[in-house]
Amino acid sequence: MKKNKKMILFTSILITVLLITGCGKEIEVKNGSKVAVSVSKNKFTATEYYEKIKEDNISILIDMIDRSLLNKAYKTDEEETKSINDQIEQIKSYYGDNEEKYLQVIKQYFGADNEDELKEKLSLEYKRNKAVEDTIKDSLKDDEIKKYYNEKVYGQVKASHILIRIDAKEDATDEEKEKADKKALEKAKSIIKELEDGKKFETLAKKNSADEATSTKGGDLGYFDLDTMTEAFSNALKELKKDEYTKEPVKTEYGYHIILKTGEKEKPKLKDVKDDVKEKLTKQKLNDDNSLFYEALVKYRENNKISWNDDVLKKAYENYMNELIENAKK
């Protein structure tokens, strides 16, 4: 009885399939390939279309490959969603309520026809960045990590500063900017002279510093990591011993600083900061070499064992990536 029920079910399904396929247009075949479109007496197959476009549209295939790999490896989380939404809000902030202009911009710069497509493209780039960073981190050698640790990692320092701003408007002439710069430099040098004459740093900071957040505290910045400050500020601090101040004003984008080192913590052990070192070393490498981003993507795909069954597609992919790498080096 059960066997008969199965046979009846199978027969019903078969009849349904035959009815459905019989109602549609018969598939035309030319030279063993499905005809995609006909123009008068000319018939163009899917294979012919594929052969024509595969070299010129390799980036589309690469996007498909990367989505397949990256969506499995990197699940969308709150951090990614926030990053995407922040980027979209930034784009919208430039165009206000001008929806037409907004759509033009995302089409021109991102190739997206609507916001959903834009989110999809931004998601792909976010995940690519994650894959690149992870690929570079995995390739770091122990001697690279140790070298960075020895040369770039310091214990937290404590410092105070006196900031003298360069009082020049954005639309000032070069002559006016130079005059304002000279005036600020002379004032900073005069404060250093007062320190040499025995005046207290805290008193001079309260009186002269343009940094409102610290001036009332005598210029005290508290403890901080050196790499959180501008390079010129950090480099000057590295040269100071505890309770020493800079004998020359230190210029940064904020103006001229007189810096006093008031404390320094012991340098952390490598094992305690290794992950942080790898993170910073990876970002440094990417900043120093623009082509590394694309090289890492190539490596990531190789690590995931992509097989090319079409030599023309493989060559088109290699040429495309080599072009991106070479352009990034320029």
C-alpha positions in Angstrom: 0.0 0.0 0.0 2.8 2.4 0.9 4.6 1.6 -2.4 1.5 2.5 -4.4 1.1 5.8 -2.6 4.8 6.7 -3.5 4.2 5.7 -7.1 1.0 7.9 -7.3 3.0 10.8 -5.8 5.9 10.4 -8.2 3.5 10.2 -11.2 1.7 13.4 -10.1 5.0 15.3 -9.7 6.2 14.1 -13.2 2.9 15.2 -14.8 3.2 18.6 -13.1 6.8 19.1 -14.3 5.8 18.1 -17.9 2.9 20.5 -17.9 5.0 23.4 -16.6 7.9 22.8 -19.1 5.5 22.2 -21.9 3.8 25.6 -21.4 7.1 27.5 -21.8 9.0 28.3 -24.9 11.3 25.5 -26.1 14.9 26.1 -25.5 16.8 26.8 -28.7 20.3 25.4 -29.1 23.0 26.5 -31.4 26.3 24.7 -31.7 25.6 22.9 -28.4 24.9 26.1 -26.4 21.6 27.7 -25.3 20.4 30.6 -27.5 20.2 33.7 -25.2 18.7 36.1 -27.7 17.7 36.3 -31.4 18.0 39.3 -33.7 16.1 38.6 -37.0 17.8 35.5 -38.3 20.9 35.9 -36.1 21.1 33.8 -32.9 23.5 34.6 -30.0 24.3 32.0 -27.5 25.1 32.4 -23.8 28.5 30.9 -24.5 29.2 33.5 -27.2 28.2 36.3 -24.8 30.3 34.8 -22.0 33.4 34.6 -24.3 32.9 38.2 -25.3 32.6 39.8 -21.9 34.7 37.6 -19.6 37.9 39.6 -20.0 36.3 43.0 -19.8 34.1 42.2 -16.8 36.5 40.3 -14.6 35.9 42.7 -11.6 32.3 41.5 -11.4 33.5 37.9 -11.0 36.1 38.9 -8.5 33.4 40.6 -6.4 31.3 37.4 -6.6 34.3 35.3 -5.5 35.1 37.6 -2.6 31.5 37.8 -1.3 31.4 34.0 -1.3 34.6 33.8 0.7 34.2 36.8 3.0 30.6 36.4 4.0 31.5 33.0 5.4 34.7 34.2 7.1 33.4 37.5 8.5 29.8 37.6 9.7 28.3 41.1 9.7 28.4 42.5 13.2 27.5 45.8 15.0 30.9 47.2 14.2 30.5 46.7 10.5 26.9 47.9 10.5 28.0 51.1 12.3 30.9 51.7 9.9 28.6 51.4 6.9 25.9 53.6 8.4 28.5 56.2 9.3 29.8 56.3 5.8 26.4 56.7 4.3 25.5 59.4 6.7 28.7 61.2 5.8 27.8 61.1 2.1 24.3 62.3 2.8 25.6 65.2 5.0 27.1 66.8 1.9 23.9 66.8 -0.1 21.2 67.3 2.5 17.8 66.4 1.2 18.9 66.3 -2.5 18.0 62.7 -3.2 18.7 62.9 -6.9 22.2 64.2 -6.3 22.8 61.6 -3.6 21.8 58.8 -6.0 24.0 60.3 -8.8 27.0 60.3 -6.4 26.6 56.7 -5.2 26.2 55.7 -8.8 29.3 57.6 -10.0 31.7 56.7 -7.2 30.3 53.3 -6.0 28.5 51.9 -9.0 25.3 51.5 -6.9 21.8 52.2 -8.2 20.3 52.5 -4.7 21.2 52.5 -1.1 20.8 48.8 -0.6 23.4 48.2 -3.4 25.6 50.8 -1.7 25.4 48.9 1.6 26.3 45.7 -0.1 29.4 47.3 -1.8 30.5 48.9 1.5 30.1 45.6 3.3 32.3 43.9 0.7 35.0 46.6 1.2 34.8 46.4 5.0 35.3 42.6 4.9 38.1 43.0 2.4 39.9 45.3 4.8 39.5 42.7 7.6 40.8 40.0 5.3 43.8 42.1 4.3 44.7 42.9 7.8 44.4 39.3 9.0 46.4 38.1 6.0 49.2 40.5 6.8 49.2 39.8 10.5 49.5 36.0 9.8 52.5 36.7 7.6 54.4 38.8 10.1 57.8 37.3 11.1 58.9 37.1 14.8 62.0 39.3 14.0 59.7 42.0 12.5 57.5 42.0 15.6 60.5 42.1 18.0 62.2 44.9 16.0 59.0 47.0 16.1 58.7 46.3 19.9 62.3 47.4 20.5 62.1 50.6 18.5 58.5 51.7 18.8 57.1 50.5 22.1 57.6 52.6 25.3 56.1 52.7 28.7 53.4 55.3 29.2 54.7 58.8 30.0 53.4 61.6 32.0 53.9 65.2 30.8 52.8 68.8 31.0 52.9 71.3 28.2 52.5 75.0 27.5 50.8 75.6 24.1 51.3 78.9 22.2 49.0 79.0 19.2 49.9 80.6 15.9 47.2 83.3 15.7 46.5 83.5 12.0 43.2 83.2 10.1 42.7 80.6 7.4 42.4 83.3 4.7 45.5 85.2 5.9 48.2 85.9 3.4 51.5 84.0 3.5 53.1 87.2 4.9 50.6 87.4 7.7 50.9 83.7 8.5 54.7 84.0 8.7 54.4 87.0 11.0 52.0 85.2 13.3 54.3 82.1 13.3 57.3 84.3 14.3 55.4 86.0 17.1 54.3 82.6 18.6 57.8 81.2 18.3 59.3 84.3 20.1 56.7 84.0 22.9 57.5 80.3 23.3 61.2 81.0 23.5 60.6 83.8 26.1 58.7 81.3 28.3 61.7 78.8 28.1 63.9 81.7 29.2 61.6 82.3 32.2 61.9 78.5 33.1 65.7 78.9 32.9 65.5 81.8 35.3 63.7 79.6 37.8 60.0 80.3 37.2 57.7 77.3 37.9 56.4 75.4 34.9 52.9 75.1 36.4 52.7 78.9 37.0 53.7 79.7 33.4 51.3 77.1 32.0 48.4 78.7 33.9 49.4 82.1 32.7 50.3 81.4 29.0 49.0 78.1 27.7 46.3 78.2 25.0 45.2 74.6 25.8 42.2 75.4 27.9 41.7 71.7 28.9 45.1 71.6 30.7 46.1 75.2 31.4 44.2 75.3 34.7 46.0 72.2 35.8 49.4 73.7 35.1 49.6 72.0 31.7 49.3 68.5 33.1 48.4 65.9 30.5 48.5 62.9 32.8 49.8 59.5 31.6 49.4 58.5 28.0 50.9 56.3 25.2 53.4 58.1 23.1 51.7 57.1 19.8 48.5 58.9 20.8 50.3 62.2 20.3 51.6 63.9 17.1 55.0 62.6 15.9 56.9 65.8 16.7 55.4 65.9 20.2 56.2 62.2 20.9 59.7 62.4 19.5 60.6 65.4 21.7 59.3 63.5 24.8 61.4 60.4 24.0 64.6 62.6 24.3 63.7 64.0 27.7 64.6 62.6 31.1 62.1 62.8 34.0 61.7 66.5 35.2 63.4 67.8 32.0 61.7 70.3 29.6 62.4 71.0 26.0 65.0 73.7 25.5 63.6 74.6 22.1 59.8 75.1 21.2 58.3 72.0 19.5 56.1 72.9 16.5 53.0 70.8 15.7 49.8 71.5 13.8 48.4 73.1 17.0 51.2 75.6 17.5 54.4 75.7 19.6 54.8 73.6 22.7 57.1 73.7 25.7 57.0 70.1 27.1 57.9 68.9 30.6 58.3 65.2 31.2 57.1 64.4 34.7 56.9 60.6 34.8 57.5 57.4 32.9 56.2 53.8 33.4 58.1 50.7 32.8 58.0 49.3 29.3 55.4 46.5 29.0 56.7 43.0 28.2 56.4 41.8 24.5 54.0 38.9 25.4 51.6 41.4 27.0 51.4 43.7 24.0 52.1 41.3 21.1 48.6 41.6 19.6 48.7 45.3 19.8 52.2 45.4 18.2 50.9 43.2 15.3 47.9 45.5 14.8 50.1 48.6 14.7 52.8 47.0 12.5 50.1 45.9 10.1 48.7 49.4 9.8 52.2 50.8 9.4 52.9 48.4 6.5 49.7 49.3 4.8 50.4 53.0 5.2 53.9 52.6 3.8 53.0 50.5 0.8 49.7 51.1 -1.0 50.1 48.0 -3.2 50.2 45.7 -0.2 46.5 45.9 0.1 46.0 44.2 -3.3 48.9 41.8 -2.8 47.3 40.6 0.4 43.9 40.1 -1.3 45.7 37.9 -3.9 47.3 35.9 -1.1 44.0 35.6 0.7 42.3 34.1 -2.4 45.3 31.8 -2.9 45.0 30.6 0.7 41.4 29.7 0.0 42.3 27.4 -2.9 40.5 29.1 -5.8 40.5 26.8 -8.9 40.3 28.4 -12.3 38.7 26.1 -14.9 39.0 28.7 -17.7 42.5 29.9 -18.7 41.2 33.1 -20.2 39.5 34.1 -17.0 42.6 33.2 -15.0 44.8 35.4 -17.2 42.2 38.2 -17.1 42.2 38.0 -13.2 46.0 38.0 -13.0 46.3 41.0 -15.4 43.6 42.9 -13.5 45.3 42.4 -10.1 48.7 43.2 -11.5 47.4 46.4 -12.9 45.9 47.4 -9.5 49.2 46.6 -7.8 51.3 48.6 -10.3 48.9 51.6 -10.1 49.1 51.5 -6.3 52.9 51.7 -6.4 52.8 54.9 -8.5 
